[in-house]
C-alpha cells in the first residue's frame, strides 16, 4: 500500500533516508556510513508546502520504501525513490512511482522529471520500463583539485570524463 507520510513514520523514514544516502554515495565511488543527523535534516526539509512524500507499506505495516515529489511551476520532480533491498522487485517502487504519476495528473502539470545518477543502472532500467528517457540536459562542471575520473561517458557526439 502507498500513502502520504505521517508523523508516526518519522523514525523509520530517517533510517530509510540514511540508507538512501549511503546508496547514493556508492554511485559516486565514496564509502559512507549512515548519518542519521543528515537524514533527519533531509526529512525536516521535506515538510515544505511544495513537497509531498509517499511511503510504501508491507502487509505488516512496515515501511518498505519512500518517494519524495517536489512540485515545480510546470513539472513534478520525482526525487529520492528508495526501496529497502529486501523489498525490491515486489512492486513497491512501481506503486510509489504510480503515485507520483497520479499526482502529476491531479496537479495538471506538464511532465514528471527525474535526476538520475549515470551509474544508477537499476533506476535507469526502472524508468525505461515505464517509458521514460533522457530529456535534454547534462551537468558539466570544472574538475576539483585532486579529483580522479571514474569513467568516460558519451552523450550524443560528445565524450566526457565522469567523476561524480
N, C-alpha and C positions, 0 to 999 in steps of 0.2 A: 504494500500500500504506500502511496505517496501522499504527502500532506505538507502544509506550511510548517515551518519550525515553530515550536512552542517554547516557553520559558523552561519547562521541565527537561528539554533536550540539551540545555546548556553544557553540562559537564561532558556528556558523550560527544557533542559537536566539537568541543575543544580538543578532545582526543583525536577525532577524525581529521580535523584541520591540521593538527600537528603531524599526523601520518601523511596527509596530502603534501605538506611542506617538505617532508623527508623524501617522498617520491619525486617531487619536482627538483630537489637538489641533485638527485641521482642523474637526471637528464642533463644536468649542467656539469657532470663529472666531479661533483663535490659530495663528500660524505657528510651528512648532517644528522645529529641526534635530534629526537623530538624535543621541541621547545614549547612547552605548554603556555608560557607567558606570551610568546609571539602569536601563538594560536588564539589565545584569549583576546589579544589586541585585534586580530583579524575579525574574530566573531563580533567584538564590540563595534567594529566598523560596518558590519552588516546590518546594524539596526538603524539604517538610514531610510528616508522616505522612498528613494528610487531603487531600493534593493529588496528582492524577495529571495528567501532561502527555502528550499524544499528539501524534505528528508524522505528517505525510503525506509520503511519498517519491514522486518520479517514477521512471520505469523506469530512469533513470540514477543512482539512489540519491541525488539531490539533494533537499534539504528544500524542499517546496512550501508548507508551512504548519504550523500547530500549533493545539492547543486545550488550555486549562487547565481542569480539572474540580476543583472544591472540594467535598469530601464533608461535608455537614451532618448533623444528627441525623435529619431526616426527608426531606431533599431533596438532590439533586445540583445544583450550580450550574455551568453552563457559562459560563466566563469567557474572554475574550481569544481568540476564534476569529479567526484571521488566515490568509489565503492570499495569497501574492505575486500581484501584478496579472497577471503573465504566465501564471499557472496557474489563474486564476479561470474559472468556468463549464466546468470539466473534471471535476467530481465530487469534488475534494479536500475542499471544505468539507462536502459531504454525507457523505463517508466518515468524516471526523473526527466529525461530529455523530452519525452512526450508532454510532460507538464510545462516545460519551457515553450514548446510549440503551441500548446493550448493558450498560454499566457500571451504569446505573440499575437494570436488571433483575437483574443479578448481585448487587447490594447490597440488593435488595428495598426500595428507598426509594420514597416516595410520588410525587415529581414531579421533573422536570428543569426548572430555572428559569434565567432569563437576565435580566441587566440590559442594556438596550439604550438607547443614546443616541437621543433622539427624532428627530434629524436623520440617523440612520443608516438611510436608506431601503433600502439594499441588504440589510442584516441583517434588517430588519423584513419585507421581502418573502421572504427566505430562510426565516425562521421561520414565516411564514404558510403558505407552501407545504408545510411539514412539519406543519401542523396546530396551531401554537402561536398564542396570543392573549394579550391583556393580562390579567393575573391580577387584581390588586386594589390596587395601590399606585402613588402618585406621590411624588416627593420635593419638599418645599416648604421653602424657606429664605428668610431675610431678604436683601434686596439689599445687596451690598457697596458701599462708598464708591467712586464713580467708575465703577461698572459700568453698561453700557448693555444694553438688551434687543435680542435678535436677532430675535424674532418673538413672536407671540401664539399660544398653543395652547389647544385646548379639550379638556377631559376631562369627559365626561358633561355636566352642566349648567353647569360652571364653566370660566371662561376665565382663563388665567394669562399674565403676561408672562414669556417664557422667555429666559434669558440664557446659561446654560451649565451 
